[in-house]
Amino acid sequence: MKRILFFGALLLLTASVAMTSLSALFNWRNATYDFGRIKQGKPVTAEFAFTNKGEIPLVISNAKGSCGCTGVEYPKSAILPGQSGVVKATFNAAAVGAFSKTVTIESNAEGGTQTLYFKGEVVKEGVAAQ
């Protein structure tokens, strides 16, 4: 009887260790985006596509821009293994000049927090034509 209990406990421990090693994993198509030159006052959107290359569903709990000038949209439902999703970052191009911003992704993915990057230069609308 002791042998059965011992091997049962050992089997349960092995199964629990194996399950904790499963993870979700982002595979970003591109984690950086360069808008180049964009016109002032015209919001622009970067799309960051990814695939879940892990063994369990990928759940994004939060995604936020580095400033109030960046709005972020992300999948609210779980992304199953092998499935794809998109994180969209919309930048309000209000101020003239070069910019470099980030989007921070919090999820259950391996490696913890992910950071996406985008940059560009905002120019006055009439400058390029002159």
N, C-alpha and C positions, 0 to 999 in steps of 0.2 A: 504494500500500500504506500509506504514511504517513497518507493521508487517511482510509482505512478505520479504522486504529487510532485516530486522533484522534476521529473521530465515534463509534466504539464506546466509547471512554473517556468521552466527553461524555455519551452516552446512559446509561452505567452510573452516572455521577456524578449525573445528573438523577434517575434512578430511586431512588438511595439517599437523596437529599435529600427527595424526595417521600414516601418511606416513613417517614423520621424525623419528619415533620410530623404523622403520624397519632397520635391519642391516645385514651385512655379519658377519659370525662367523667362525673362524678357529677351527677345532677339529683335533688336531695333534695325529697321531697314537703314535709317540714318538718325543719329542722335544729335546732329547739328544741322542748321539751316542758315543759309546766307541769302537775305533778300536783295542784296546789292543796293542800288539807289531807288528810293521810293518817294512818292510825292507827299508833302506835308498835308495833314488833314484827311488822308485816305487810309483807314485801317487795313491791315494786311494779315493774312492767316498762314501759319506754317502748320503742315500736317506731318506728324511723326507716326509712321506705321510700324507695327510690331507684330510678332507671332509669339505665342506661348510655347516655348520649346521644353517646358517642364513636364512633370508627370501628374500634377494636380491642377485644378482650376486656379487661374490667376485673378486676384481680386485687387483692384485699385481702390484704396480707402480715401485718398485725397490727392489732389494735384493743384498746385498753385504757382502763379507767376512771381517773379522776383520783385515786382512793383505793381502799383495799382493801374498801370497803363497796359497790363497784359491780362486778358481773360482766357481761361482755360476750360476746355470741354474734354471729358474723358468717359470711357464706358463705365456705366454704373453697375452693370451685371457682370458676373464672372465670365472670363474668357477660358474656355476649355482647352486642354492640351491639343496643340496642333492648329488651333483657331487663331484668327487675327483680329486686331483692333487698331484704332487710331486715336491719338491724343492731338487735339487742335489747340494751338496757341494764337490768339488774335491780339496783335499789337496796335495800339492807338498811336499813330504817327503824328503826334501833336507838336513836339519840339524839334526844331531843326538841328541836325548834327548827327554824328555817329552814335550808334547804340549797340549794346551787347547785353542780352538778357538771358535769364534761365527760367526753366520750369522744373519744379521739384515734384517727383512722383513718389508717393508713399503706397506700398503694397505688401503683399505676402511673398513677393518674389525673392529668390535667392540673391544675396548681396545687399538687401535692405533698400534704402532710398536710392532712386535713380535721378540723374540730372540731365535735362535736355538743354541745348543751347541754340540761340538764334541771334543774328546780328544784321547790321545794315547801316545805311546812311539816309536820313530824312533830308530832303532838299525842298526848297520853296518851289511851288508849282511852276512859276514862270522862269526859273533859273536855267533849266535844261534847254529851253527854247531860245534863250538869248545868246 
